[in-house]
Amino acid sequence: MIKRLALLPLVAVLAACNAIPQAEAPRRTAVRQSTAVLTPRPEARQCLASLGATRANFTPLPDQYYGAGCSTLGTVRLASLRSDDATLALSNLGPVTCPLAETFAGWARFGVDRAAQQVLGSPLVRIETMGSYNCRNVAGSGRRSAHATASAIDVSGFVLADGRRITVSGNWNDQSPKVRQFFSAIHASACKRFGTVLGPAYNAAHHDHLHLELSGGAFCR
């Protein structure tokens, strides 16, 4: 009898710690929501500020991990860019990394629009693309493409203020010397800004677009 009484305090302690079954259902505790604000890293903030200085219309996007080497980290969604004095529309463009967006904005303004005016006699109004982020490998290899991290843009064509639409697939080897000169000029400008530039001269897979990415050691084809 004395031994059983001595065990009572221990039983009470175990019950309080849920070490033994209880008759009542466990009570749910309230989940507190954090009030902390996540801020971009300093280099990311600087890039966003620099992109804003180009007067691009964009929205920063949350980081996403998709697995298998695919992600969109530090990306933005570009709605439009600016030339010297006008808005440049964009089509089919998904998330792109901020540094790529900033470089693309400079190329569009100083490389493409000015070439369009000087060579073709009409300003640029829209850049057509085949997209940016795509979780896939480099064609014919087991290596992830720069598209798998939103680090590349495929440009397919351009629309001018006078209504002309000039595409890589249809006009790269155009009969007009002016159109060929335009493509030569924007290709050369891209090669000065991006680490890797691939076009129709590279292989058949790029017959209809210019692949632009920052990484690479000035690989220009």
Backbone as CSV, one residue per row, in Angstrom:
resi,resn,N_x,N_y,N_z,CA_x,CA_y,CA_z,C_x,C_y,C_z
1,MET,0.826,-1.201,0.000,0.000,0.000,0.000,0.856,1.245,0.000
2,ILE,1.924,1.241,0.765,2.828,2.395,0.819,3.510,2.609,-0.511
3,LYS,3.922,1.495,-1.195,4.614,1.616,-2.477,3.686,2.209,-3.547
4,ARG,2.389,1.805,-3.511,1.469,2.334,-4.519,1.248,3.820,-4.336
5,LEU,1.186,4.288,-3.112,1.019,5.720,-2.859,2.236,6.511,-3.327
6,ALA,3.405,5.926,-3.185,4.634,6.629,-3.584,4.709,6.831,-5.089
7,LEU,4.007,5.969,-5.865,4.043,6.083,-7.312,3.107,7.165,-7.853
8,LEU,2.169,7.619,-7.036,1.185,8.583,-7.520,1.801,9.874,-8.043
9,PRO,2.723,10.495,-7.342,3.318,11.720,-7.894,4.003,11.490,-9.231
10,LEU,4.698,10.340,-9.412,5.371,10.042,-10.664,4.364,9.889,-11.799
11,VAL,3.235,9.210,-11.503,2.200,9.051,-12.513,1.662,10.400,-12.944
12,ALA,1.486,11.290,-11.966,0.982,12.629,-12.297,1.955,13.381,-13.190
13,VAL,3.251,13.235,-12.903,4.262,13.906,-13.720,4.265,13.362,-15.140
14,LEU,4.194,12.028,-15.290,4.195,11.423,-16.612,2.956,11.827,-17.401
15,ALA,1.843,11.915,-16.710,0.619,12.325,-17.379,0.728,13.751,-17.882
16,ALA,1.338,14.609,-17.059,1.499,16.000,-17.465,2.391,16.131,-18.679
17,CYS,3.348,15.225,-18.863,4.273,15.257,-20.002,3.772,14.426,-21.170
18,ASN,2.532,13.926,-21.068,1.951,13.096,-22.124,2.728,11.819,-22.364
19,ALA,3.405,11.322,-21.335,4.139,10.066,-21.475,3.212,8.878,-21.369
20,ILE,1.999,9.077,-20.822,1.019,8.018,-20.771,-0.252,8.536,-21.401
21,PRO,-1.107,7.637,-21.942,-2.316,8.087,-22.632,-3.221,8.891,-21.724
22,GLN,-3.893,9.884,-22.323,-4.841,10.703,-21.588,-6.231,10.497,-22.155
23,ALA,-7.194,10.678,-21.310,-8.575,10.497,-21.742,-9.016,11.642,-22.637
24,GLU,-8.522,12.857,-22.391,-8.936,14.018,-23.157,-8.053,14.197,-24.398
25,ALA,-8.657,14.681,-25.462,-7.884,14.975,-26.682,-6.934,16.124,-26.417
26,PRO,-5.706,16.064,-26.967,-4.744,17.144,-26.736,-5.256,18.470,-27.295
27,ARG,-5.008,19.521,-26.576,-5.444,20.836,-27.015,-4.482,21.389,-28.070
28,ARG,-5.033,22.071,-29.054,-4.215,22.679,-30.111,-3.716,24.033,-29.642
29,THR,-2.442,24.241,-29.892,-1.869,25.536,-29.522,-1.928,26.477,-30.715
30,ALA,-2.120,27.717,-30.456,-2.208,28.709,-31.520,-0.865,28.859,-32.215
31,VAL,-0.895,28.949,-33.541,0.318,29.122,-34.333,0.553,30.611,-34.536
32,ARG,1.710,31.067,-34.150,2.037,32.485,-34.294,2.630,32.758,-35.678
33,GLN,2.157,33.787,-36.296,2.698,34.188,-37.585,3.822,35.194,-37.385
34,SER,4.916,34.944,-38.103,6.058,35.833,-37.975,5.746,37.183,-38.597
35,THR,6.180,38.214,-37.937,6.008,39.571,-38.474,7.290,40.073,-39.139
36,ALA,8.303,39.183,-39.232,9.575,39.588,-39.847,9.386,39.804,-41.343
37,VAL,10.031,40.794,-41.900,9.959,41.106,-43.327,11.255,40.657,-43.992
38,LEU,11.120,39.794,-45.010,12.294,39.315,-45.721,12.717,40.366,-46.749
39,THR,13.918,40.808,-46.667,14.417,41.829,-47.591,15.473,41.218,-48.508
40,PRO,15.542,41.680,-49.750,16.539,41.150,-50.688,17.963,41.408,-50.189
41,ARG,18.886,40.571,-50.638,20.296,40.778,-50.316,20.755,42.105,-50.928
42,PRO,21.827,42.687,-50.368,22.286,43.992,-50.873,22.529,44.014,-52.367
43,GLU,23.163,42.942,-52.898,23.440,42.924,-54.341,22.141,42.860,-55.146
44,ALA,21.136,42.170,-54.584,19.847,42.090,-55.270,19.146,43.441,-55.259
45,ARG,19.217,44.142,-54.130,18.607,45.468,-54.050,19.267,46.426,-55.029
46,GLN,20.585,46.319,-55.152,21.299,47.204,-56.074,20.902,46.924,-57.518
47,CYS,20.735,45.636,-57.844,20.336,45.289,-59.206,18.939,45.825,-59.509
48,LEU,18.019,45.670,-58.569,16.659,46.175,-58.778,16.664,47.693,-58.964
49,ALA,17.519,48.366,-58.192,17.623,49.824,-58.329,18.177,50.189,-59.702
50,SER,19.187,49.448,-60.163,19.778,49.720,-61.471,18.779,49.440,-62.590
51,LEU,18.015,48.364,-62.435,16.993,48.051,-63.438,15.925,49.136,-63.453
52,GLY,15.563,49.626,-62.281,14.587,50.710,-62.205,15.087,51.977,-62.883
53,ALA,16.394,52.201,-62.799,16.968,53.396,-63.423,16.858,53.358,-64.943
54,THR,16.690,52.177,-65.533,16.503,52.075,-66.985,15.075,52.426,-67.393
55,ARG,14.216,52.654,-66.388,12.795,52.950,-66.581,12.035,51.758,-67.147
56,ALA,12.548,50.554,-66.870,11.815,49.345,-67.233,10.615,49.191,-66.307
57,ASN,9.567,48.593,-66.815,8.382,48.273,-66.011,8.502,46.803,-65.621
58,PHE,8.687,46.521,-64.338,8.935,45.147,-63.909,8.366,44.892,-62.513
59,THR,8.258,43.603,-62.181,7.794,43.168,-60.868,8.763,42.138,-60.310
60,PRO,9.346,42.362,-59.128,10.199,41.334,-58.510,9.354,40.109,-58.157
61,LEU,9.921,38.935,-58.336,9.203,37.694,-58.089,9.810,36.932,-56.919
62,PRO,9.005,36.162,-56.181,9.545,35.355,-55.082,10.414,34.225,-55.619
63,ASP,11.414,33.837,-54.830,12.279,32.729,-55.229,11.479,31.427,-55.276
64,GLN,11.777,30.623,-56.292,11.112,29.324,-56.439,12.145,28.254,-56.753
65,TYR,12.037,27.118,-56.037,12.868,25.955,-56.313,11.960,24.860,-56.870
66,TYR,12.300,24.343,-58.045,11.458,23.334,-58.674,12.078,21.937,-58.642
67,GLY,13.299,21.836,-58.146,13.975,20.549,-58.102,14.641,20.208,-59.417
68,ALA,15.468,19.182,-59.388,16.160,18.695,-60.589,16.999,19.783,-61.250
69,GLY,17.537,20.697,-60.433,18.402,21.735,-60.968,17.676,22.906,-61.594
70,CYS,16.369,23.019,-61.365,15.582,24.100,-61.952,15.080,25.050,-60.866
71,SER,15.214,26.343,-61.107,14.801,27.332,-60.114,14.675,28.697,-60.767
72,THR,13.972,29.594,-60.068,13.905,30.998,-60.472,14.232,31.820,-59.238
73,LEU,15.495,32.181,-59.106,15.977,32.893,-57.924,16.393,34.308,-58.315
74,GLY,15.948,35.283,-57.544,16.299,36.666,-57.830,15.785,37.126,-59.178
75,THR,14.567,36.722,-59.518,14.028,37.027,-60.838,13.017,38.172,-60.800
76,VAL,12.751,38.683,-61.976,11.724,39.718,-62.159,10.892,39.340,-63.381
77,ARG,9.701,39.926,-63.445,8.881,39.799,-64.649,8.864,41.162,-65.338
78,LEU,9.409,41.195,-66.531,9.471,42.441,-67.299,8.180,42.648,-68.072
79,ALA,7.540,43.793,-67.852,6.328,44.129,-68.605,6.681,44.945,-69.846
80,SER,7.664,45.832,-69.715,8.104,46.632,-70.852,9.463,47.237,-70.551
81,LEU,10.118,47.727,-71.592,11.406,48.405,-71.463,11.264,49.816,-72.034
82,ARG,12.347,50.557,-72.005,12.330,51.914,-72.542,13.447,52.108,-73.553
83,SER,13.108,52.804,-74.628,14.134,53.276,-75.556,14.503,54.684,-75.113
84,ASP,15.116,55.458,-75.978,15.472,56.827,-75.605,14.239,57.657,-75.262
85,ASP,13.158,57.427,-76.004,11.983,58.280,-75.810,10.650,57.560,-75.946
86,ALA,10.642,56.243,-75.834,9.378,55.510,-75.999,9.399,54.206,-75.203
87,THR,8.225,53.605,-75.062,8.091,52.316,-74.381,8.298,51.195,-75.387
88,LEU,9.038,50.180,-74.978,9.277,49.008,-75.814,8.488,47.838,-75.239
89,ALA,7.532,47.349,-75.997,6.721,46.223,-75.542,7.498,44.916,-75.667
90,LEU,7.067,43.925,-74.893,7.690,42.603,-74.908,6.600,41.548,-75.061
91,SER,6.926,40.438,-75.688,5.950,39.355,-75.807,6.563,38.025,-75.393
92,ASN,5.742,37.221,-74.721,6.068,35.831,-74.341,7.233,35.706,-73.364
93,LEU,7.561,36.755,-72.650,8.720,36.691,-71.767,8.291,36.317,-70.352
94,GLY,8.912,35.258,-69.806,8.631,34.830,-68.443,9.634,35.412,-67.468
95,PRO,9.838,34.752,-66.318,10.791,35.254,-65.320,12.216,35.282,-65.870
96,VAL,12.951,36.326,-65.513,14.367,36.420,-65.863,15.120,36.927,-64.648
97,THR,16.358,36.514,-64.484,17.148,37.019,-63.370,17.337,38.520,-63.532
98,CYS,17.466,39.210,-62.420,17.600,40.668,-62.472,18.805,41.120,-63.288
99,PRO,20.006,40.539,-63.090,21.145,40.977,-63.922,20.903,40.779,-65.413
100,LEU,20.238,39.677,-65.772,19.935,39.447,-67.181,18.953,40.500,-67.688
101,ALA,17.953,40.823,-66.874,16.969,41.837,-67.263,17.629,43.190,-67.481
102,GLU,18.563,43.543,-66.612,19.246,44.828,-66.732,20.073,44.890,-68.026
103,THR,20.790,43.817,-68.313,21.595,43.773,-69.533,20.707,43.780,-70.774
104,PHE,19.616,43.057,-70.702,18.657,43.001,-71.811,18.064,44.384,-72.083
105,ALA,17.782,45.137,-71.021,17.237,46.493,-71.166,18.223,47.400,-71.894
106,GLY,19.503,47.284,-71.546,20.523,48.090,-72.218,20.671,47.721,-73.677
107,TRP,20.641,46.423,-73.972,20.757,45.963,-75.359,19.564,46.436,-76.188
108,ALA,18.373,46.345,-75.612,17.171,46.753,-76.343,17.220,48.228,-76.709
109,ARG,17.688,49.047,-75.770,17.710,50.493,-76.006,18.858,50.920,-76.908
110,PHE,20.071,50.524,-76.512,21.246,51.043,-77.211,21.664,50.188,-78.409
111,GLY,21.319,48.908,-78.371,21.693,48.029,-79.464,20.622,47.908,-80.528
112,VAL,19.425,47.522,-80.113,18.373,47.211,-81.091,17.651,48.458,-81.586
113,ASP,17.134,49.281,-80.665,16.348,50.437,-81.104,17.177,51.405,-81.943
114,ARG,18.386,51.673,-81.513,19.210,52.621,-82.272,19.620,52.051,-83.626
115,ALA,19.844,50.737,-83.691,20.148,50.115,-84.980,18.934,50.177,-85.896
116,ALA,17.751,49.970,-85.317,16.527,50.033,-86.118,16.358,51.428,-86.716
117,GLN,16.624,52.453,-85.925,16.469,53.820,-86.421,17.533,54.176,-87.457
118,GLN,18.774,53.811,-87.155,19.880,54.222,-88.020,19.953,53.412,-89.315
119,VAL,19.637,52.123,-89.217,19.779,51.245,-90.383,18.471,51.096,-91.153
120,LEU,17.369,50.911,-90.418,16.085,50.648,-91.069,15.191,51.883,-91.156
121,GLY,15.574,52.954,-90.474,14.823,54.192,-90.579,13.536,54.247,-89.800
122,SER,13.366,53.346,-88.838,12.142,53.351,-88.033,12.464,52.865,-86.628
123,PRO,11.881,53.478,-85.585,12.141,53.044,-84.216,11.548,51.669,-83.928
124,LEU,12.069,51.052,-82.912,11.566,49.770,-82.421,10.369,50.007,-81.513
125,VAL,9.352,49.138,-81.601,8.226,49.251,-80.671,7.990,47.973,-79.862
126,ARG,8.445,46.827,-80.376,8.238,45.579,-79.631,9.329,44.563,-79.940
127,ILE,9.738,43.847,-78.895,10.651,42.719,-79.040,9.859,41.443,-78.785
128,GLU,9.902,40.526,-79.724,9.195,39.256,-79.576,10.181,38.195,-79.089
129,THR,9.755,37.396,-78.127,10.623,36.354,-77.601,9.919,34.999,-77.635
130,MET,10.719,33.963,-77.429,10.194,32.604,-77.303,10.263,32.145,-75.847
131,GLY,10.448,33.110,-74.958,10.433,32.799,-73.536,11.799,32.886,-72.882
132,SER,11.801,32.552,-71.608,13.022,32.628,-70.805,13.171,31.363,-69.956
133,TYR,12.419,31.276,-68.847,12.545,30.099,-67.980,11.951,28.863,-68.639
134,ASN,12.715,27.770,-68.588,12.247,26.476,-69.089,13.112,25.400,-68.451
135,CYS,12.510,24.528,-67.670,13.265,23.482,-66.970,13.651,22.388,-67.959
136,ARG,14.795,22.548,-68.614,15.226,21.583,-69.619,16.741,21.582,-69.745
137,ASN,17.233,20.600,-70.472,18.666,20.474,-70.730,19.045,21.204,-72.016
138,VAL,20.331,21.442,-72.171,20.842,21.901,-73.457,20.545,20.816,-74.486
139,ALA,20.061,21.198,-75.644,19.680,20.222,-76.669,20.818,19.247,-76.957
140,GLY,20.505,17.967,-76.896,21.480,16.935,-77.204,22.495,16.656,-76.118
141,SER,22.236,17.129,-74.888,23.186,16.901,-73.803,22.445,16.565,-72.511
142,GLY,23.203,16.201,-71.483,22.623,15.945,-70.172,22.839,17.112,-69.230
143,ARG,23.241,18.252,-69.754,23.538,19.426,-68.944,22.365,20.394,-68.959
144,ARG,22.053,20.915,-67.785,20.952,21.859,-67.676,21.228,23.132,-68.476
145,SER,20.197,23.596,-69.177,20.297,24.837,-69.934,20.240,26.027,-68.991
146,ALA,20.764,27.162,-69.442,20.630,28.396,-68.671,19.165,28.774,-68.503
147,HIS,18.321,28.283,-69.393,16.885,28.538,-69.269,16.317,27.908,-67.997
148,ALA,16.962,26.862,-67.487,16.460,26.168,-66.300,16.570,27.008,-65.043
149,THR,17.329,28.108,-65.110,17.434,29.028,-63.969,17.027,30.450,-64.378
150,ALA,16.249,30.563,-65.431,15.772,31.870,-65.930,16.926,32.803,-66.270
151,SER,18.030,32.213,-66.735,19.240,32.988,-67.018,19.479,33.180,-68.510
152,ALA,18.466,32.957,-69.325,18.601,33.118,-70.773,17.278,33.571,-71.369
153,ILE,17.377,34.316,-72.455,16.208,34.782,-73.199,16.393,34.410,-74.664
154,ASP,15.338,33.907,-75.286,15.364,33.607,-76.715,14.556,34.667,-77.456
155,VAL,15.232,35.473,-78.266,14.588,36.558,-79.011,14.298,36.079,-80.429
156,SER,13.034,36.238,-80.854,12.645,35.705,-82.163,12.350,36.771,-83.208
157,GLY,12.010,38.005,-82.778,11.677,39.001,-83.783,11.502,40.395,-83.216
158,PHE,11.251,41.337,-84.127,11.148,42.751,-83.773,10.042,43.396,-84.596
159,VAL,9.307,44.307,-83.966,8.272,45.066,-84.654,8.670,46.537,-84.610
160,LEU,8.621,47.188,-85.768,9.022,48.583,-85.878,7.806,49.501,-85.880
161,ALA,8.061,50.772,-85.639,6.980,51.755,-85.572,6.256,51.906,-86.910
162,ASP,6.938,51.618,-88.014,6.295,51.746,-89.331,5.488,50.503,-89.699
163,GLY,5.385,49.535,-88.765,4.559,48.347,-88.986,5.322,47.119,-89.446
164,ARG,6.558,47.282,-89.819,7.328,46.118,-90.267,7.609,45.159,-89.114
165,ARG,7.523,43.883,-89.410,7.860,42.830,-88.444,9.018,42.029,-89.032
166,ILE,10.124,42.021,-88.319,11.336,41.370,-88.808,11.672,40.224,-87.865
167,THR,11.728,39.011,-88.395,11.966,37.833,-87.558,13.290,37.168,-87.903
168,VAL,13.830,36.473,-86.920,15.085,35.745,-87.127,14.872,34.640,-88.151
169,SER,13.761,33.915,-88.039,13.518,32.789,-88.944,13.265,33.236,-90.384
170,GLY,12.609,34.382,-90.555,12.237,34.789,-91.905,13.143,35.804,-92.563
171,ASN,13.957,36.511,-91.753,14.708,37.635,-92.333,16.202,37.639,-92.024
172,TRP,16.705,36.623,-91.357,18.126,36.610,-91.012,18.993,36.726,-92.268
173,ASN,18.613,36.009,-93.310,19.339,36.082,-94.591,18.483,36.799,-95.641
174,ASP,17.886,37.895,-95.237,16.975,38.634,-96.096,17.686,39.160,-97.347
175,GLN,16.897,39.340,-98.388,17.466,39.881,-99.623,17.877,41.331,-99.463
176,SER,17.266,42.019,-98.507,17.599,43.431,-98.296,18.911,43.573,-97.532
177,PRO,19.887,44.276,-98.076,21.147,44.507,-97.364,20.930,45.241,-96.043
178,LYS,19.914,46.114,-96.012,19.642,46.875,-94.795,19.193,45.952,-93.659
179,VAL,18.341,45.003,-93.972,17.866,44.070,-92.947,19.013,43.197,-92.452
180,ARG,19.846,42.723,-93.369,20.998,41.918,-92.949,21.952,42.757,-92.103
181,GLN,22.119,44.018,-92.459,22.977,44.913,-91.680,22.399,45.120,-90.280
182,PHE,21.077,45.227,-90.188,20.419,45.371,-88.886,20.717,44.172,-87.996
183,PHE,20.553,42.990,-88.526,20.824,41.785,-87.735,22.293,41.692,-87.348
184,SER,23.158,42.072,-88.256,24.586,42.053,-87.952,24.910,43.015,-86.810
185,ALA,24.269,44.178,-86.825,24.529,45.190,-85.805,24.023,44.752,-84.437
186,ILE,22.805,44.205,-84.381,22.263,43.828,-83.066,22.954,42.573,-82.528
187,HIS,23.416,41.711,-83.431,24.162,40.527,-83.010,25.496,40.942,-82.408
188,ALA,26.190,41.867,-83.061,27.474,42.357,-82.550,27.291,43.059,-81.210
189,SER,26.220,43.843,-81.081,25.935,44.521,-79.818,25.664,43.524,-78.703
190,ALA,24.926,42.459,-79.020,24.639,41.428,-78.015,25.923,40.741,-77.567
191,CYS,26.815,40.487,-78.493,28.065,39.795,-78.157,28.947,40.618,-77.215
192,LYS,28.788,41.945,-77.236,29.551,42.810,-76.340,28.963,42.831,-74.933
193,ARG,27.693,42.461,-74.807,27.000,42.582,-73.526,26.784,41.249,-72.816
194,PHE,26.483,40.214,-73.575,26.151,38.908,-72.989,27.340,37.959,-73.080
195,GLY,27.377,36.996,-72.174,28.463,36.021,-72.176,28.326,34.991,-73.274
196,THR,27.081,34.642,-73.620,26.820,33.658,-74.671,25.716,34.180,-75.581
197,VAL,25.994,34.201,-76.878,25.007,34.598,-77.882,25.022,33.541,-78.979
198,LEU,23.864,32.916,-79.206,23.770,31.860,-80.210,22.645,32.193,-81.183
199,GLY,22.952,32.135,-82.485,21.961,32.433,-83.503,21.968,31.406,-84.609
200,PRO,21.353,31.724,-85.741,21.272,30.772,-86.854,22.625,30.268,-87.337
201,ALA,23.670,31.062,-87.166,24.990,30.625,-87.620,25.583,29.546,-86.721
202,TYR,24.976,29.335,-85.551,25.532,28.354,-84.611,25.106,26.934,-84.964
203,ASN,23.805,26.680,-84.994,23.306,25.363,-85.402,21.827,25.467,-85.777
204,ALA,21.280,24.361,-86.254,19.897,24.357,-86.733,18.898,24.637,-85.619
205,ALA,19.254,24.287,-84.378,18.344,24.498,-83.253,18.090,25.983,-82.989
206,HIS,18.968,26.845,-83.518,18.829,28.287,-83.299,18.493,29.028,-84.591
207,HIS,17.855,28.336,-85.510,17.538,28.956,-86.801,16.487,30.055,-86.679
208,ASP,15.711,30.042,-85.577,14.600,30.987,-85.472,14.698,31.948,-84.282
209,HIS,15.864,31.993,-83.644,15.985,32.910,-82.498,17.435,33.201,-82.155
210,LEU,17.600,34.254,-81.364,18.895,34.577,-80.760,18.825,34.189,-79.288
211,HIS,19.710,33.304,-78.881,19.788,32.881,-77.479,20.763,33.824,-76.766
212,LEU,20.273,34.500,-75.729,21.085,35.470,-74.983,21.197,35.047,-73.523
213,GLU,22.403,34.889,-73.030,22.609,34.598,-71.610,23.887,35.283,-71.116
214,LEU,23.918,35.567,-69.815,25.069,36.282,-69.263,26.284,35.393,-69.095
215,SER,26.077,34.129,-68.733,27.196,33.242,-68.447,27.923,32.861,-69.727
216,GLY,29.160,32.415,-69.544,29.959,32.029,-70.705,31.090,33.031,-70.921
217,GLY,32.109,32.604,-71.625,33.260,33.448,-71.852,33.263,34.107,-73.204
218,ALA,32.293,35.001,-73.426,32.184,35.705,-74.705,32.087,34.725,-75.878
219,PHE,31.196,33.745,-75.724,30.951,32.768,-76.772,29.881,33.325,-77.695
220,CYS,30.275,33.709,-78.890,29.391,34.437,-79.805,29.357,33.734,-81.169
221,ARG,28.182,33.260,-81.521,28.049,32.557,-82.804,26.764,32.999,-83.521
